Amino acid sequence: MTRIDGLRAALADPRRNPAARGEPDTRAAWDQIAPGYDRTNTPTQMRIAGEGLGNAGIRSGMRFLDVAAGSGALSIPAARLGARVMAIDQSPVMLELLATRARKEGLNVETRVMDGHALQFDDDTFDLAGSQFGVMLFPDVSRAIREMVRVIKPGGRVLIHAYGDRHKIEFLSFLVAAVQSVRPDFDGPPADPPPLEFQLADPDRLRRELSAAGLKDVKVETLTETTEHETGEDLWEWLVWSNPIVERILRAMLNLTDDERGVVRQTLDKLVRERASGTRAAGLTNPVNIGIGAKVTGLIASSRCSAAAQQAFAGNEGTARDQDTPARRAAPSRLKRGASGGTRSEA
Ligand SMILES: C[S@@+](CC[C@H](N)C(=O)[O-])C[C@H]1O[C@@H](n2cnc3c(N)ncnc32)[C@H](O)[C@@H]1O
């Protein structure tokens, strides 16, 4: 039995199977797009990872848990900074790609297939638990964050990266404009309710979720990330491999023909050229909410603790670490703090 067969067998266990608990099962869809995601999105998303890791106070030697790690956009930068990384994801294909990246660089990263709603780790195991564009799309965000809190040590931190206001996400508005060239009435993904992908788009909601999970010193900051695309084809590839939802919209919802997809790609190319206006690449900006909170020293493992008790403990002391870290200093210049109407909120 190969390693992947073994992991698939483990996931057949109903206790670890989201569908068995009545939640949508997206594992096959993420497995399918994993190689494309790894090629197009993972390198881009490593840029913002450094900023969040720096703000969360990552240090060499720390035990870091990456929840919904994909192929390593957060794990690899953490490991490069000397953290001992445990990367979990529901998709074994993503984790194989992550392991390949880690091996190539000789980095300290362990991978395990796991549902992020039910972490298979003891309480108080990690110094820092992070999730970049992962927990934001889980059906039960609150439970996933509580699990992250449970497995970090008292004084440890939780870090969440989630897309902000979807009306300011330019990769989305470019896609919508391109699709409108064949479906003029299309005005984007459903708004009511919005897709799970945008459930943490409101920085206040993210702040509330972190506080409700028992974290203290909660800070949410909205940064503007810029992704660069030299051609429309490059942006098209980046989009269709970014999330299974894109193909669900293009195929299942809009039923675009191959000819129509061709027109959409041509329009995207025109839009990218216009934005680049003679420069090498078009820069598209996206707000990203970065939320961080600290586990109170002496906090009872949240899965075993009532909400009221957690609120009571949340009033206790937390830790605050300094901000000038190697990750922060190495953060790319293509990030703007609080730009484009970005917000900063604290609790
Ligand atoms: C947009 S990707 C983010 C990957 C990576 N963190 C990054 O920043 O590029 C979302 C990832 O969440 C994973 N995922 C979704 N639901 C999950 C769940 N319930 N448990 C574990 N992983 C999950 C998917 O398999 C996918 O790899």
The ligand as an SDF file (V2000), in Angstrom:
LIG
                    3D

 27 29  0  0  0  0  0  0  0  0999 V2000
   -7.1240   27.9260   -0.6310 C   0  0  0  0  0  0  0  0  0  0  0  0
   -6.2710   26.4960   -0.1080 S   0  0  0  0  0  0  0  0  0  0  0  0
   -5.1150   27.2280    1.0340 C   0  0  0  0  0  0  0  0  0  0  0  0
   -3.8410   26.4500    1.0920 C   0  0  0  0  0  0  0  0  0  0  0  0
   -2.6940   27.1460    1.8260 C   0  0  0  0  0  0  0  0  0  0  0  0
   -2.9790   27.3600    3.2130 N   0  0  0  0  0  0  0  0  0  0  0  0
   -2.2900   28.4250    1.1520 C   0  0  0  0  0  0  0  0  0  0  0  0
   -2.2060   29.4550    1.8170 O   0  0  0  0  0  0  0  0  0  0  0  0
   -2.0400   28.3820   -0.0590 O   0  0  0  0  0  0  0  0  0  0  0  0
   -7.4460   25.7370    0.9640 C   0  0  0  0  0  0  0  0  0  0  0  0
   -6.9990   24.3810    1.5370 C   0  0  0  0  0  0  0  0  0  0  0  0
   -7.9400   24.0360    2.5720 O   0  0  0  0  0  0  0  0  0  0  0  0
   -8.0270   22.6200    2.5950 C   0  0  0  0  0  0  0  0  0  0  0  0
   -9.2200   22.2770    3.3550 N   0  0  0  0  0  0  0  0  0  0  0  0
  -10.5060   22.6310    3.0970 C   0  0  0  0  0  0  0  0  0  0  0  0
  -11.3260   22.1330    4.0340 N   0  0  0  0  0  0  0  0  0  0  0  0
  -10.5540   21.4750    4.9300 C   0  0  0  0  0  0  0  0  0  0  0  0
  -10.8080   20.7470    6.1290 C   0  0  0  0  0  0  0  0  0  0  0  0
  -12.0500   20.6100    6.6120 N   0  0  0  0  0  0  0  0  0  0  0  0
   -9.7670   20.2030    6.7910 N   0  0  0  0  0  0  0  0  0  0  0  0
   -8.5020   20.3210    6.3290 C   0  0  0  0  0  0  0  0  0  0  0  0
   -8.1960   20.9830    5.1920 N   0  0  0  0  0  0  0  0  0  0  0  0
   -9.2040   21.5580    4.5020 C   0  0  0  0  0  0  0  0  0  0  0  0
   -8.0810   22.2730    1.1260 C   0  0  0  0  0  0  0  0  0  0  0  0
   -7.8020   20.9120    0.9090 O   0  0  0  0  0  0  0  0  0  0  0  0
   -7.0090   23.2200    0.5680 C   0  0  0  0  0  0  0  0  0  0  0  0
   -5.7510   22.6020    0.5370 O   0  0  0  0  0  0  0  0  0  0  0  0
  1  2  1  0
  2  3  1  0
  2 10  1  0
  3  4  1  0
  4  5  1  0
  5  6  1  0
  5  7  1  0
  7  8  2  0
  7  9  1  0
 10 11  1  0
 11 12  1  0
 11 26  1  0
 12 13  1  0
 13 14  1  0
 13 24  1  0
 14 15  1  0
 14 23  1  0
 15 16  2  0
 16 17  1  0
 17 18  1  0
 17 23  2  0
 18 19  1  0
 18 20  2  0
 20 21  1  0
 21 22  2  0
 22 23  1  0
 24 25  1  0
 24 26  1  0
 26 27  1  0
M  CHG  2   2   1   9  -1
M  END
$$$$
